[in-house]
């Protein structure tokens, strides 16, 4: 690693930012952490995660997708904001927009997403209900590099959680979220260290 340089990271959110908080806490707890959050962008004004970022002294921006005519223009505004802030790595943390192939291509190998299943199983939504319906005994979460195909990029790390008797999608989701909060900082560390090599 180069003399304590930290990879400038942008986090994209749409909601309460619980995974964002896990990233903030991980970087704060370890002075040698190879990355720092330099900017948090929400596509929803008033998202709870913006307050978490502000409390941690992190710059925030709101880029409301409703203000843009179409996904390309919105993604271009996102790209410009990230580039202006000198962002090198992007973490999606509950960002509820599907990004255009052009945006994904510009950030390929430098954009992470956390997904609540053990990929390649259960891409897309309703992962917990689908795992229960399939009778799975193990479920979990994955952090992967983002590619143009939804939930399809190379997996960096995974965490398993047991499916318990009597689980509902909600109880299973709670257990997976706890695993996400442990897993995402580890995967972020791995991806940042790769960029510093």
N, C-alpha and C positions, 0 to 999 in steps of 0.2 A: 504494500500500500504506500501511496505517495504522501509522506509527511503529514498524515492526519487529514488529508483532503476529504471532504464529505460530498457525496453525490447529491446534487440539488434535486429534490423530488417534489413533484406536484401531485396532489391528491384530488381526485374528482369525486364529488358526493352528490346525493340528491335528498338525503334524509338526516336521521338523528346522529349519524357519524360514530357508531360504536366501534367499528373497525378502525376508523380514523383515530379514535382515542387510544386504541391498542398500539397503533404506530407511534403516536405522540409519546406515550408512556415508555415504549421500548427505547426510543432514541434518547429520551431524557434520562433514563436509568443507566445508560452506558456511555461514558465519555468517548469510548473508542468506537462507537457505532459508526459504520462507514457511510451513513446517509443522514440527511436532514430534510425536514419538510420545509420548503421555501414558499409554498403557495397552496392554498386550498380553494378550489373553485366549485361552486354549486350551480346547478341549472335551475334550482328552485329558490326563489327569494325566501329568506326566513328559515331555511333548513337548520335544524338543531346543531348540525356539525359545524356550522359557521361560528357559532358561539364557543364551541369547544376549541376551535382553532384560535379565535381571538383571545380567549383566556390564556392560551399557551404562547401568546405573542407572535403568532404566525399570520402572515399576510393572507387576506381573503379577497375573493372576487365573486360576484354573482353574474353569470351569463345565462339569462333566461331564454330557454329555447323558443318560448312563445314569441319572442321579439324578432325572430328570424324567419325569413321565407325559405323554409326547406332545410334539410339536414346538412347539405354541403356548406351553406353560408354559416350555420351555427358552428359546425366543426372547424371552419376556417377561423372564426372568432376565438374558439377554444385554443386552436394551434397558436394563433398570434399571442394570446395571453401567456401561454406556457413558454413560448420562445422568448418573449420580452423579459420574462422573469428568470431566464437562463436555466430553465428546467432541463434535466438530463434523463430523468426517469419518471414515469407516470404510474401511479397506483390508483386503480378504480376501487372505490370502497362504497358499495351501495349506490353506484351511479346508474340511474335507471333510463339510460338512453342507449340505443344501438348506434355505434359509431360507423361512419362511412368507410368503405374500403380505402379511400384516399388518405383519410386521417390515420387509419391503422397502419397503412404502408409507411407513412412518415415516421411512425414511432415503433416500428417493428423491432423486436428484441429489446425494447426499452419501455414497454407498457405491461403492467401486471393486472390481473383480476383475481378476485377470490370468488369461488363458486361453491354453493352448499351441496356438493355430492362428491363421490369418489370418481372423478372423470376417468375414462370416457363414459361412465354410466350417467344417465339423467342430465343431459344437457338441457338448457332452457329452464322453465319455471316448474313450480310445484314439486320440487325434488323430494321433499320429505314424504308427502302423500304417495308419491310413486314408489319410493323405497318400501314403505309400509305395505302398499298394495302388492308388491312383488314378493313379500315375505322375507325381505333381507334381514339377516341377523347383524350385519355391520353396515354402517353408513358413515358419512363424514364430510370432509371438505377438501378442496384442492386450490392451490394457487398456481396459475399458469400464465405464460406469456400470451398476450392477445394477438390473434390473427384474424383475417377477414371472416373466417368461418366461426360462428357462435360457439363459445366454450370449447374450442378445438385446438388451441395452441399448446406448445410443449409444456408439460407439467413440471413445476419447480419443486413442489413439496405437497404432501398430503397428510391428513390426520384422520384416524379412524375413531368412531364412537360406536359403542354397542347399541343395538336396537333392543329396548327392553319390553317385556310383556306388558301390554296395556298402554304402550306409547300411542299418543295422538300426533298428528303432524306438528302441533304446537309444542308438545313436550320434547319431541325429537329436535325441532328447530332450536329450542333453547339450548339443548346439549351441544348441538353442532356449532351454534354461535360461540359458545365458550371455547370450543376447539379452534374456531376461526381466529379468535383473539390471541391465541397462543401461536398459531401457525403463520399468520400474515407477517408479523415482525420478523420471524425466522427467514421466510422466503424473501422478504424485502432486503434483509441483510445479505443473503446469498446473491441476489440479482445486482445489488450495489457493488459488492466485492468483485463480481465479474467485470463490471464496467471500469473498476479501478485498476484491474490487472494490466 
